[in-house]
Amino acid sequence: MADQPTKTGARRAGVLGVHSLDHFALTVPDLGLAQSFYDHFGLDAQPAADALHLRSQGNGHVWAMCTAGKQRQLAHLSFGAFADDMPRFRERLKTLGVATLPAPLGGDSDSIRF
């Protein structure tokens, strides 16, 4: 979860929630084929380390990413939330009995993975 403002910038007092879908990640068997597909589909598909980053034309935000895997599947969803809400999110997940995962090496330690 990232700390990014909503388009309206509005927050509802006392309400805990996410404000956006930051990105989604897919695994695909062939990154080269995925790059060709998404380029033809009209997205800006650029290799980045061991992944393919997908942006809309003229927009720097990475809306999706693809990594190599045995089959096509959804790898994860990343939602945006305000940084000051993160402790409440952690407590809410704990109260609900939802197990959380540690951040991967080099990953964003402020986010919550579950």
Biopython code that builds the backbone (N, CA, C, O; Angstrom):
import numpy as np
from Bio.PDB.StructureBuilder import StructureBuilder

atoms = [
    (1, "MET", "N", (0.846, -1.167, 0.000)),
    (1, "MET", "CA", (0.000, 0.000, 0.000)),
    (1, "MET", "C", (0.892, 1.231, 0.000)),
    (1, "MET", "O", (1.879, 1.296, 0.733)),
    (2, "ALA", "N", (0.552, 2.165, -0.794)),
    (2, "ALA", "CA", (1.367, 3.365, -0.914)),
    (2, "ALA", "C", (0.611, 4.572, -0.403)),
    (2, "ALA", "O", (-0.620, 4.579, -0.366)),
    (3, "ASP", "N", (1.342, 5.578, -0.015)),
    (3, "ASP", "CA", (0.735, 6.821, 0.467)),
    (3, "ASP", "C", (0.628, 7.780, -0.703)),
    (3, "ASP", "O", (1.567, 8.525, -0.986)),
    (4, "GLN", "N", (-0.494, 7.768, -1.377)),
    (4, "GLN", "CA", (-0.722, 8.654, -2.503)),
    (4, "GLN", "C", (-2.080, 9.319, -2.335)),
    (4, "GLN", "O", (-3.024, 8.685, -1.863)),
    (5, "PRO", "N", (-2.191, 10.592, -2.717)),
    (5, "PRO", "CA", (-3.483, 11.259, -2.580)),
    (5, "PRO", "C", (-4.488, 10.725, -3.589)),
    (5, "PRO", "O", (-4.117, 10.263, -4.668)),
    (6, "THR", "N", (-5.745, 10.791, -3.231)),
    (6, "THR", "CA", (-6.798, 10.446, -4.177)),
    (6, "THR", "C", (-6.935, 11.578, -5.182)),
    (6, "THR", "O", (-6.391, 12.662, -4.971)),
    (7, "LYS", "N", (-7.647, 11.342, -6.260)),
    (7, "LYS", "CA", (-7.847, 12.400, -7.260)),
    (7, "LYS", "C", (-8.562, 13.604, -6.660)),
    (7, "LYS", "O", (-8.285, 14.747, -7.022)),
    (8, "THR", "N", (-9.475, 13.340, -5.751)),
    (8, "THR", "CA", (-10.206, 14.456, -5.136)),
    (8, "THR", "C", (-9.476, 14.980, -3.913)),
    (8, "THR", "O", (-9.726, 16.099, -3.467)),
    (9, "GLY", "N", (-8.573, 14.172, -3.368)),
    (9, "GLY", "CA", (-7.849, 14.569, -2.166)),
    (9, "GLY", "C", (-8.703, 14.460, -0.908)),
    (9, "GLY", "O", (-8.249, 14.828, 0.176)),
    (10, "ALA", "N", (-9.931, 13.962, -1.035)),
    (10, "ALA", "CA", (-10.860, 13.916, 0.099)),
    (10, "ALA", "C", (-10.616, 12.681, 0.954)),
    (10, "ALA", "O", (-10.357, 11.593, 0.441)),
    (11, "ARG", "N", (-10.703, 12.866, 2.246)),
    (11, "ARG", "CA", (-10.655, 11.766, 3.195)),
    (11, "ARG", "C", (-11.914, 11.865, 4.036)),
    (11, "ARG", "O", (-12.384, 12.960, 4.344)),
    (12, "ARG", "N", (-12.453, 10.722, 4.400)),
    (12, "ARG", "CA", (-13.623, 10.703, 5.260)),
    (12, "ARG", "C", (-13.154, 10.489, 6.693)),
    (12, "ARG", "O", (-12.536, 9.471, 7.004)),
    (13, "ALA", "N", (-13.442, 11.429, 7.544)),
    (13, "ALA", "CA", (-13.011, 11.376, 8.938)),
    (13, "ALA", "C", (-13.500, 10.096, 9.597)),
    (13, "ALA", "O", (-14.673, 9.739, 9.487)),
    (14, "GLY", "N", (-12.589, 9.405, 10.285)),
    (14, "GLY", "CA", (-12.952, 8.212, 11.031)),
    (14, "GLY", "C", (-13.150, 6.966, 10.198)),
    (14, "GLY", "O", (-13.509, 5.919, 10.738)),
    (15, "VAL", "N", (-12.925, 7.050, 8.883)),
    (15, "VAL", "CA", (-13.136, 5.902, 8.008)),
    (15, "VAL", "C", (-11.777, 5.341, 7.583)),
    (15, "VAL", "O", (-10.922, 6.070, 7.081)),
    (16, "LEU", "N", (-11.595, 4.050, 7.789)),
    (16, "LEU", "CA", (-10.378, 3.359, 7.390)),
    (16, "LEU", "C", (-10.642, 2.674, 6.057)),
    (16, "LEU", "O", (-11.591, 1.900, 5.932)),
    (17, "GLY", "N", (-9.817, 2.952, 5.074)),
    (17, "GLY", "CA", (-10.010, 2.320, 3.777)),
    (17, "GLY", "C", (-8.887, 2.645, 2.818)),
    (17, "GLY", "O", (-8.056, 3.514, 3.079)),
    (18, "VAL", "N", (-8.874, 1.943, 1.715)),
    (18, "VAL", "CA", (-7.904, 2.221, 0.671)),
    (18, "VAL", "C", (-8.485, 3.298, -0.248)),
    (18, "VAL", "O", (-9.702, 3.450, -0.348)),
    (19, "HIS", "N", (-7.604, 4.040, -0.914)),
    (19, "HIS", "CA", (-8.101, 5.084, -1.806)),
    (19, "HIS", "C", (-7.919, 4.761, -3.277)),
    (19, "HIS", "O", (-8.465, 5.469, -4.123)),
    (20, "SER", "N", (-7.165, 3.707, -3.617)),
    (20, "SER", "CA", (-6.954, 3.421, -5.030)),
    (20, "SER", "C", (-6.352, 2.039, -5.226)),
    (20, "SER", "O", (-5.850, 1.418, -4.288)),
    (21, "LEU", "N", (-6.416, 1.576, -6.459)),
    (21, "LEU", "CA", (-5.659, 0.405, -6.879)),
    (21, "LEU", "C", (-4.363, 0.962, -7.444)),
    (21, "LEU", "O", (-4.376, 1.648, -8.466)),
    (22, "ASP", "N", (-3.257, 0.675, -6.798)),
    (22, "ASP", "CA", (-1.969, 1.209, -7.241)),
    (22, "ASP", "C", (-1.470, 0.467, -8.475)),
    (22, "ASP", "O", (-1.127, 1.094, -9.477)),
    (23, "HIS", "N", (-1.427, -0.854, -8.413)),
    (23, "HIS", "CA", (-1.022, -1.658, -9.568)),
    (23, "HIS", "C", (-1.430, -3.109, -9.347)),
    (23, "HIS", "O", (-1.816, -3.509, -8.249)),
    (24, "PHE", "N", (-1.332, -3.882, -10.422)),
    (24, "PHE", "CA", (-1.492, -5.326, -10.310)),
    (24, "PHE", "C", (-0.294, -5.980, -10.967)),
    (24, "PHE", "O", (0.365, -5.378, -11.816)),
    (25, "ALA", "N", (-0.012, -7.214, -10.575)),
    (25, "ALA", "CA", (1.129, -7.937, -11.129)),
    (25, "ALA", "C", (0.667, -9.294, -11.648)),
    (25, "ALA", "O", (-0.147, -9.979, -11.028)),
    (26, "LEU", "N", (1.209, -9.657, -12.797)),
    (26, "LEU", "CA", (0.902, -10.930, -13.436)),
    (26, "LEU", "C", (2.181, -11.723, -13.624)),
    (26, "LEU", "O", (3.254, -11.142, -13.789)),
    (27, "THR", "N", (2.078, -13.045, -13.600)),
    (27, "THR", "CA", (3.175, -13.878, -14.073)),
    (27, "THR", "C", (2.776, -14.383, -15.450)),
    (27, "THR", "O", (1.613, -14.703, -15.697)),
    (28, "VAL", "N", (3.753, -14.449, -16.340)),
    (28, "VAL", "CA", (3.535, -14.892, -17.717)),
    (28, "VAL", "C", (4.702, -15.791, -18.131)),
    (28, "VAL", "O", (5.818, -15.608, -17.644)),
    (29, "PRO", "N", (4.464, -16.752, -19.017)),
    (29, "PRO", "CA", (5.539, -17.653, -19.428)),
    (29, "PRO", "C", (6.618, -16.976, -20.278)),
    (29, "PRO", "O", (7.765, -17.421, -20.277)),
    (30, "ASP", "N", (6.269, -15.907, -21.004)),
    (30, "ASP", "CA", (7.214, -15.294, -21.942)),
    (30, "ASP", "C", (7.097, -13.771, -21.875)),
    (30, "ASP", "O", (6.124, -13.200, -22.367)),
    (31, "LEU", "N", (8.095, -13.112, -21.265)),
    (31, "LEU", "CA", (8.052, -11.648, -21.133)),
    (31, "LEU", "C", (8.132, -10.949, -22.477)),
    (31, "LEU", "O", (7.513, -9.900, -22.658)),
    (32, "GLY", "N", (8.883, -11.503, -23.432)),
    (32, "GLY", "CA", (8.981, -10.903, -24.763)),
    (32, "GLY", "C", (7.639, -10.900, -25.481)),
    (32, "GLY", "O", (7.262, -9.905, -26.099)),
    (33, "LEU", "N", (6.928, -12.004, -25.398)),
    (33, "LEU", "CA", (5.596, -12.102, -26.000)),
    (33, "LEU", "C", (4.627, -11.147, -25.304)),
    (33, "LEU", "O", (3.802, -10.508, -25.957)),
    (34, "ALA", "N", (4.730, -11.053, -23.976)),
    (34, "ALA", "CA", (3.877, -10.125, -23.224)),
    (34, "ALA", "C", (4.165, -8.686, -23.646)),
    (34, "ALA", "O", (3.236, -7.897, -23.819)),
    (35, "GLN", "N", (5.436, -8.335, -23.813)),
    (35, "GLN", "CA", (5.781, -6.976, -24.232)),
    (35, "GLN", "C", (5.181, -6.667, -25.602)),
    (35, "GLN", "O", (4.617, -5.592, -25.806)),
    (36, "SER", "N", (5.300, -7.597, -26.527)),
    (36, "SER", "CA", (4.720, -7.398, -27.860)),
    (36, "SER", "C", (3.199, -7.229, -27.773)),
    (36, "SER", "O", (2.635, -6.338, -28.408)),
    (37, "PHE", "N", (2.535, -8.088, -26.983)),
    (37, "PHE", "CA", (1.083, -8.005, -26.838)),
    (37, "PHE", "C", (0.661, -6.657, -26.281)),
    (37, "PHE", "O", (-0.204, -5.993, -26.852)),
    (38, "TYR", "N", (1.267, -6.244, -25.162)),
    (38, "TYR", "CA", (0.841, -4.997, -24.520)),
    (38, "TYR", "C", (1.212, -3.771, -25.344)),
    (38, "TYR", "O", (0.484, -2.779, -25.328)),
    (39, "ASP", "N", (2.331, -3.819, -26.066)),
    (39, "ASP", "CA", (2.658, -2.726, -26.996)),
    (39, "ASP", "C", (1.581, -2.604, -28.073)),
    (39, "ASP", "O", (1.126, -1.501, -28.374)),
    (40, "HIS", "N", (1.172, -3.733, -28.652)),
    (40, "HIS", "CA", (0.119, -3.714, -29.670)),
    (40, "HIS", "C", (-1.232, -3.324, -29.089)),
    (40, "HIS", "O", (-2.081, -2.775, -29.791)),
    (41, "PHE", "N", (-1.427, -3.606, -27.821)),
    (41, "PHE", "CA", (-2.660, -3.264, -27.131)),
    (41, "PHE", "C", (-2.735, -1.764, -26.849)),
    (41, "PHE", "O", (-3.802, -1.241, -26.527)),
    (42, "GLY", "N", (-1.581, -1.064, -26.974)),
    (42, "GLY", "CA", (-1.564, 0.384, -26.797)),
    (42, "GLY", "C", (-0.930, 0.861, -25.505)),
    (42, "GLY", "O", (-0.960, 2.054, -25.203)),
    (43, "LEU", "N", (-0.357, -0.054, -24.743)),
    (43, "LEU", "CA", (0.317, 0.344, -23.509)),
    (43, "LEU", "C", (1.804, 0.554, -23.759)),
    (43, "LEU", "O", (2.349, 0.053, -24.743)),
    (44, "ASP", "N", (2.447, 1.280, -22.885)),
    (44, "ASP", "CA", (3.889, 1.475, -22.934)),
    (44, "ASP", "C", (4.509, 0.376, -22.083)),
    (44, "ASP", "O", (4.562, 0.498, -20.859)),
    (45, "ALA", "N", (4.979, -0.698, -22.718)),
    (45, "ALA", "CA", (5.533, -1.862, -22.027)),
    (45, "ALA", "C", (7.051, -1.796, -22.082)),
    (45, "ALA", "O", (7.641, -1.906, -23.157)),
    (46, "GLN", "N", (7.689, -1.614, -20.925)),
    (46, "GLN", "CA", (9.139, -1.440, -20.861)),
    (46, "GLN", "C", (9.779, -2.459, -19.931)),
    (46, "GLN", "O", (9.323, -2.643, -18.803)),
    (47, "PRO", "N", (10.850, -3.133, -20.403)),
    (47, "PRO", "CA", (11.583, -4.043, -19.520)),
    (47, "PRO", "C", (12.200, -3.269, -18.352)),
    (47, "PRO", "O", (12.681, -2.149, -18.525)),
    (48, "ALA", "N", (12.182, -3.871, -17.172)),
    (48, "ALA", "CA", (12.775, -3.274, -15.968)),
    (48, "ALA", "C", (13.269, -4.410, -15.086)),
    (48, "ALA", "O", (12.464, -5.152, -14.522)),
    (49, "ALA", "N", (14.586, -4.554, -14.962)),
    (49, "ALA", "CA", (15.194, -5.660, -14.194)),
    (49, "ALA", "C", (14.633, -6.976, -14.717)),
    (49, "ALA", "O", (14.768, -7.263, -15.907)),
    (50, "ASP", "N", (14.010, -7.784, -13.864)),
    (50, "ASP", "CA", (13.448, -9.077, -14.282)),
    (50, "ASP", "C", (11.950, -8.997, -14.497)),
    (50, "ASP", "O", (11.238, -9.981, -14.296)),
    (51, "ALA", "N", (11.465, -7.829, -14.906)),
    (51, "ALA", "CA", (10.024, -7.636, -15.054)),
    (51, "ALA", "C", (9.738, -6.779, -16.281)),
    (51, "ALA", "O", (10.644, -6.254, -16.927)),
    (52, "LEU", "N", (8.476, -6.658, -16.572)),
    (52, "LEU", "CA", (7.986, -5.781, -17.631)),
    (52, "LEU", "C", (7.034, -4.801, -16.964)),
    (52, "LEU", "O", (6.048, -5.220, -16.357)),
    (53, "HIS", "N", (7.308, -3.506, -17.064)),
    (53, "HIS", "CA", (6.446, -2.487, -16.460)),
    (53, "HIS", "C", (5.493, -1.949, -17.508)),
    (53, "HIS", "O", (5.898, -1.638, -18.628)),
    (54, "LEU", "N", (4.235, -1.841, -17.142)),
    (54, "LEU", "CA", (3.194, -1.364, -18.058)),
    (54, "LEU", "C", (2.678, -0.012, -17.593)),
    (54, "LEU", "O", (2.224, 0.156, -16.461)),
    (55, "ARG", "N", (2.765, 0.945, -18.510)),
    (55, "ARG", "CA", (2.269, 2.301, -18.249)),
    (55, "ARG", "C", (1.306, 2.674, -19.368)),
    (55, "ARG", "O", (1.366, 2.114, -20.463)),
    (56, "SER", "N", (0.421, 3.623, -19.089)),
    (56, "SER", "CA", (-0.377, 4.188, -20.167)),
    (56, "SER", "C", (0.499, 5.228, -20.858)),
    (56, "SER", "O", (1.404, 5.787, -20.238)),
    (57, "GLN", "N", (0.237, 5.488, -22.127)),
    (57, "GLN", "CA", (1.056, 6.413, -22.905)),
    (57, "GLN", "C", (1.087, 7.785, -22.243)),
    (57, "GLN", "O", (0.039, 8.352, -21.933)),
    (58, "GLY", "N", (2.286, 8.319, -22.027)),
    (58, "GLY", "CA", (2.434, 9.654, -21.468)),
    (58, "GLY", "C", (2.279, 9.747, -19.963)),
    (58, "GLY", "O", (2.274, 10.846, -19.409)),
    (59, "ASN", "N", (2.151, 8.597, -19.287)),
    (59, "ASN", "CA", (1.970, 8.594, -17.835)),
    (59, "ASN", "C", (3.083, 7.758, -17.223)),
    (59, "ASN", "O", (3.287, 6.616, -17.635)),
    (60, "GLY", "N", (3.802, 8.293, -16.256)),
    (60, "GLY", "CA", (4.929, 7.609, -15.655)),
    (60, "GLY", "C", (4.577, 6.540, -14.633)),
    (60, "GLY", "O", (5.448, 5.772, -14.226)),
    (61, "HIS", "N", (3.311, 6.474, -14.207)),
    (61, "HIS", "CA", (2.926, 5.498, -13.188)),
    (61, "HIS", "C", (2.933, 4.087, -13.764)),
    (61, "HIS", "O", (2.425, 3.866, -14.863)),
    (62, "VAL", "N", (3.499, 3.136, -13.036)),
    (62, "VAL", "CA", (3.455, 1.721, -13.427)),
    (62, "VAL", "C", (2.126, 1.150, -12.937)),
    (62, "VAL", "O", (1.935, 0.933, -11.740)),
    (63, "TRP", "N", (1.215, 0.912, -13.873)),
    (63, "TRP", "CA", (-0.125, 0.420, -13.547)),
    (63, "TRP", "C", (-0.146, -1.088, -13.379)),
    (63, "TRP", "O", (-0.986, -1.634, -12.664)),
    (64, "ALA", "N", (0.797, -1.761, -14.049)),
    (64, "ALA", "CA", (0.868, -3.217, -13.965)),
    (64, "ALA", "C", (2.298, -3.651, -14.226)),
    (64, "ALA", "O", (3.092, -2.911, -14.807)),
    (65, "MET", "N", (2.609, -4.850, -13.793)),
    (65, "MET", "CA", (3.912, -5.416, -14.097)),
    (65, "MET", "C", (3.750, -6.899, -14.355)),
    (65, "MET", "O", (2.853, -7.549, -13.818)),
    (66, "CYS", "N", (4.637, -7.423, -15.189)),
    (66, "CYS", "CA", (4.658, -8.849, -15.490)),
    (66, "CYS", "C", (6.021, -9.400, -15.100)),
    (66, "CYS", "O", (7.052, -8.773, -15.343)),
    (67, "THR", "N", (6.012, -10.569, -14.498)),
    (67, "THR", "CA", (7.239, -11.293, -14.214)),
    (67, "THR", "C", (7.112, -12.681, -14.837)),
    (67, "THR", "O", (6.008, -13.155, -15.105)),
    (68, "ALA", "N", (8.254, -13.322, -15.064)),
    (68, "ALA", "CA", (8.248, -14.648, -15.688)),
    (68, "ALA", "C", (7.769, -15.698, -14.700)),
    (68, "ALA", "O", (8.149, -15.697, -13.529)),
    (69, "GLY", "N", (6.933, -16.585, -15.195)),
    (69, "GLY", "CA", (6.423, -17.688, -14.388)),
    (69, "GLY", "C", (5.952, -18.804, -15.293)),
    (69, "GLY", "O", (5.850, -18.619, -16.505)),
    (70, "LYS", "N", (5.664, -19.958, -14.722)),
    (70, "LYS", "CA", (5.277, -21.117, -15.527)),
    (70, "LYS", "C", (3.957, -20.929, -16.255)),
    (70, "LYS", "O", (3.770, -21.443, -17.357)),
    (71, "GLN", "N", (3.039, -20.190, -15.637)),
    (71, "GLN", "CA", (1.729, -19.989, -16.271)),
    (71, "GLN", "C", (1.242, -18.570, -16.039)),
    (71, "GLN", "O", (1.719, -17.874, -15.142)),
    (72, "ARG", "N", (0.290, -18.153, -16.857)),
    (72, "ARG", "CA", (-0.304, -16.823, -16.669)),
    (72, "ARG", "C", (-1.199, -16.867, -15.444)),
    (72, "ARG", "O", (-2.085, -17.713, -15.322)),
    (73, "GLN", "N", (-0.940, -15.928, -14.537)),
    (73, "GLN", "CA", (-1.800, -15.828, -13.354)),
    (73, "GLN", "C", (-1.588, -14.487, -12.674)),
    (73, "GLN", "O", (-0.575, -13.817, -12.874)),
    (74, "LEU", "N", (-2.565, -14.117, -11.873)),
    (74, "LEU", "CA", (-2.451, -12.916, -11.060)),
    (74, "LEU", "C", (-1.475, -13.194, -9.937)),
    (74, "LEU", "O", (-1.641, -14.165, -9.199)),
    (75, "ALA", "N", (-0.447, -12.348, -9.795)),
    (75, "ALA", "CA", (0.552, -12.526, -8.738)),
    (75, "ALA", "C", (0.158, -11.751, -7.487)),
    (75, "ALA", "O", (0.218, -12.284, -6.379)),
    (76, "HIS", "N", (-0.245, -10.494, -7.661)),
    (76, "HIS", "CA", (-0.704, -9.717, -6.511)),
    (76, "HIS", "C", (-1.420, -8.453, -6.958)),
    (76, "HIS", "O", (-1.336, -8.035, -8.112)),
    (77, "LEU", "N", (-2.126, -7.862, -6.007)),
    (77, "LEU", "CA", (-2.761, -6.556, -6.172)),
    (77, "LEU", "C", (-2.128, -5.623, -5.156)),
    (77, "LEU", "O", (-1.840, -6.035, -4.033)),
    (78, "SER", "N", (-1.909, -4.378, -5.534)),
    (78, "SER", "CA", (-1.364, -3.385, -4.609)),
    (78, "SER", "C", (-2.347, -2.225, -4.531)),
    (78, "SER", "O", (-2.654, -1.583, -5.535)),
    (79, "PHE", "N", (-2.832, -1.969, -3.324)),
    (79, "PHE", "CA", (-3.788, -0.893, -3.099)),
    (79, "PHE", "C", (-3.095, 0.293, -2.451)),
    (79, "PHE", "O", (-2.121, 0.115, -1.719)),
    (80, "GLY", "N", (-3.578, 1.487, -2.707)),
    (80, "GLY", "CA", (-3.040, 2.696, -2.108)),
    (80, "GLY", "C", (-3.829, 3.083, -0.865)),
    (80, "GLY", "O", (-5.057, 3.006, -0.842)),
    (81, "ALA", "N", (-3.107, 3.495, 0.162)),
    (81, "ALA", "CA", (-3.721, 3.953, 1.408)),
    (81, "ALA", "C", (-2.855, 5.072, 1.973)),
    (81, "ALA", "O", (-1.693, 5.215, 1.595)),
    (82, "PHE", "N", (-3.411, 5.849, 2.860)),
    (82, "PHE", "CA", (-2.658, 6.929, 3.490)),
    (82, "PHE", "C", (-1.706, 6.358, 4.533)),
    (82, "PHE", "O", (-2.077, 5.455, 5.283)),
    (83, "ALA", "N", (-0.488, 6.876, 4.587)),
    (83, "ALA", "CA", (0.557, 6.364, 5.482)),
    (83, "ALA", "C", (0.119, 6.382, 6.945)),
    (83, "ALA", "O", (0.434, 5.462, 7.699)),
    (84, "ASP", "N", (-0.592, 7.407, 7.338)),
    (84, "ASP", "CA", (-0.988, 7.482, 8.754)),
    (84, "ASP", "C", (-2.088, 6.482, 9.113)),
    (84, "ASP", "O", (-2.388, 6.308, 10.294)),
    (85, "ASP", "N", (-2.694, 5.820, 8.123)),
    (85, "ASP", "CA", (-3.686, 4.776, 8.382)),
    (85, "ASP", "C", (-3.059, 3.386, 8.541)),
    (85, "ASP", "O", (-3.733, 2.457, 8.987)),
    (86, "MET", "N", (-1.792, 3.232, 8.186)),
    (86, "MET", "CA", (-1.175, 1.911, 8.177)),
    (86, "MET", "C", (-1.191, 1.214, 9.550)),
    (86, "MET", "O", (-1.469, 0.016, 9.599)),
    (87, "PRO", "N", (-0.910, 1.898, 10.650)),
    (87, "PRO", "CA", (-0.998, 1.201, 11.950)),
    (87, "PRO", "C", (-2.412, 0.662, 12.224)),
    (87, "PRO", "O", (-2.566, -0.429, 12.772)),
    (88, "ARG", "N", (-3.433, 1.427, 11.844)),
    (88, "ARG", "CA", (-4.817, 0.965, 12.035)),
    (88, "ARG", "C", (-5.120, -0.227, 11.133)),
    (88, "ARG", "O", (-5.833, -1.143, 11.542)),
    (89, "PHE", "N", (-4.584, -0.226, 9.902)),
    (89, "PHE", "CA", (-4.762, -1.383, 9.012)),
    (89, "PHE", "C", (-4.129, -2.624, 9.630)),
    (89, "PHE", "O", (-4.735, -3.695, 9.632)),
    (90, "ARG", "N", (-2.907, -2.482, 10.156)),
    (90, "ARG", "CA", (-2.229, -3.623, 10.776)),
    (90, "ARG", "C", (-3.066, -4.176, 11.942)),
    (90, "ARG", "O", (-3.245, -5.388, 12.068)),
    (91, "GLU", "N", (-3.566, -3.284, 12.778)),
    (91, "GLU", "CA", (-4.369, -3.702, 13.925)),
    (91, "GLU", "C", (-5.669, -4.366, 13.466)),
    (91, "GLU", "O", (-6.085, -5.372, 14.041)),
    (92, "ARG", "N", (-6.302, -3.823, 12.455)),
    (92, "ARG", "CA", (-7.556, -4.395, 11.936)),
    (92, "ARG", "C", (-7.322, -5.808, 11.399)),
    (92, "ARG", "O", (-8.112, -6.712, 11.671)),
    (93, "LEU", "N", (-6.250, -6.000, 10.646)),
    (93, "LEU", "CA", (-5.938, -7.332, 10.119)),
    (93, "LEU", "C", (-5.661, -8.311, 11.259)),
    (93, "LEU", "O", (-6.100, -9.460, 11.214)),
    (94, "LYS", "N", (-4.932, -7.853, 12.282)),
    (94, "LYS", "CA", (-4.639, -8.694, 13.439)),
    (94, "LYS", "C", (-5.933, -9.092, 14.144)),
    (94, "LYS", "O", (-6.109, -10.256, 14.504)),
    (95, "THR", "N", (-6.838, -8.136, 14.343)),
    (95, "THR", "CA", (-8.126, -8.397, 14.982)),
    (95, "THR", "C", (-8.930, -9.424, 14.197)),
    (95, "THR", "O", (-9.620, -10.260, 14.780)),
    (96, "LEU", "N", (-8.839, -9.357, 12.870)),
    (96, "LEU", "CA", (-9.572, -10.295, 12.014)),
    (96, "LEU", "C", (-8.877, -11.643, 11.876)),
    (96, "LEU", "O", (-9.421, -12.564, 11.268)),
    (97, "GLY", "N", (-7.666, -11.761, 12.442)),
    (97, "GLY", "CA", (-6.931, -13.021, 12.349)),
    (97, "GLY", "C", (-6.254, -13.235, 11.008)),
    (97, "GLY", "O", (-5.939, -14.368, 10.645)),
    (98, "VAL", "N", (-6.028, -12.159, 10.270)),
    (98, "VAL", "CA", (-5.378, -12.264, 8.961)),
    (98, "VAL", "C", (-3.868, -12.244, 9.160)),
    (98, "VAL", "O", (-3.327, -11.297, 9.730)),
    (99, "ALA", "N", (-3.196, -13.278, 8.696)),
    (99, "ALA", "CA", (-1.739, -13.354, 8.804)),
    (99, "ALA", "C", (-1.098, -12.390, 7.812)),
    (99, "ALA", "O", (-1.543, -12.271, 6.670)),
    (100, "THR", "N", (-0.059, -11.710, 8.253)),
    (100, "THR", "CA", (0.681, -10.815, 7.368)),
    (100, "THR", "C", (2.028, -11.439, 7.039)),
    (100, "THR", "O", (2.526, -12.294, 7.771)),
    (101, "LEU", "N", (2.606, -11.004, 5.939)),
    (101, "LEU", "CA", (3.885, -11.514, 5.458)),
    (101, "LEU", "C", (4.943, -10.430, 5.553)),
    (101, "LEU", "O", (4.620, -9.248, 5.444)),
    (102, "PRO", "N", (6.202, -10.806, 5.755)),
    (102, "PRO", "CA", (7.262, -9.796, 5.783)),
    (102, "PRO", "C", (7.503, -9.241, 4.383)),
    (102, "PRO", "O", (7.210, -9.896, 3.383)),
    (103, "ALA", "N", (8.038, -8.030, 4.327)),
    (103, "ALA", "CA", (8.383, -7.431, 3.038)),
    (103, "ALA", "C", (9.521, -8.230, 2.419)),
    (103, "ALA", "O", (10.418, -8.678, 3.133)),
    (104, "PRO", "N", (9.501, -8.417, 1.094)),
    (104, "PRO", "CA", (10.611, -9.120, 0.453)),
    (104, "PRO", "C", (11.890, -8.288, 0.550)),
    (104, "PRO", "O", (11.834, -7.072, 0.733)),
    (105, "LEU", "N", (13.016, -8.938, 0.428)),
    (105, "LEU", "CA", (14.302, -8.255, 0.479)),
    (105, "LEU", "C", (14.311, -7.111, -0.521)),
    (105, "LEU", "O", (14.076, -7.316, -1.712)),
    (106, "GLY", "N", (14.582, -5.918, -0.038)),
    (106, "GLY", "CA", (14.582, -4.745, -0.903)),
    (106, "GLY", "C", (13.209, -4.164, -1.155)),
    (106, "GLY", "O", (13.082, -3.175, -1.876)),
    (107, "GLY", "N", (12.165, -4.763, -0.570)),
    (107, "GLY", "CA", (10.803, -4.306, -0.771)),
    (107, "GLY", "C", (10.434, -3.158, 0.167)),
    (107, "GLY", "O", (11.197, -2.804, 1.066)),
    (108, "ASP", "N", (9.283, -2.600, -0.053)),
    (108, "ASP", "CA", (8.759, -1.491, 0.746)),
    (108, "ASP", "C", (8.355, -2.006, 2.126)),
    (108, "ASP", "O", (7.372, -2.737, 2.251)),
    (109, "SER", "N", (9.102, -1.632, 3.158)),
    (109, "SER", "CA", (8.818, -2.130, 4.505)),
    (109, "SER", "C", (7.620, -1.433, 5.146)),
    (109, "SER", "O", (7.138, -1.891, 6.182)),
    (110, "ASP", "N", (7.127, -0.348, 4.568)),
    (110, "ASP", "CA", (5.950, 0.342, 5.110)),
    (110, "ASP", "C", (4.642, -0.275, 4.638)),
    (110, "ASP", "O", (3.580, 0.035, 5.177)),
    (111, "SER", "N", (4.709, -1.142, 3.640)),
    (111, "SER", "CA", (3.492, -1.745, 3.121)),
    (111, "SER", "C", (3.098, -2.955, 3.967)),
    (111, "SER", "O", (3.878, -3.431, 4.792)),
    (112, "ILE", "N", (1.890, -3.437, 3.752)),
    (112, "ILE", "CA", (1.380, -4.614, 4.446)),
    (112, "ILE", "C", (1.068, -5.664, 3.393)),
    (112, "ILE", "O", (0.353, -5.401, 2.426)),
    (113, "ARG", "N", (1.607, -6.842, 3.592)),
    (113, "ARG", "CA", (1.337, -7.954, 2.676)),
    (113, "ARG", "C", (0.563, -9.023, 3.440)),
    (113, "ARG", "O", (0.935, -9.408, 4.549)),
    (114, "PHE", "N", (-0.526, -9.498, 2.822)),
    (114, "PHE", "CA", (-1.319, -10.543, 3.471)),
    (114, "PHE", "C", (-1.946, -11.427, 2.430)),
    (114, "PHE", "O", (-2.657, -12.373, 2.770)),
]
sb = StructureBuilder()
sb.init_structure("model")
sb.init_model(0)
sb.init_chain("A")
sb.init_seg("    ")
for serial, (resi, resn, name, xyz) in enumerate(atoms, 1):
    if name == "N":
        sb.init_residue(resn, " ", resi, " ")
    sb.init_atom(name, np.array(xyz, "f"), 0.0, 1.0, " ", f" {name:<3s}", serial, name[0])
structure = sb.get_structure()
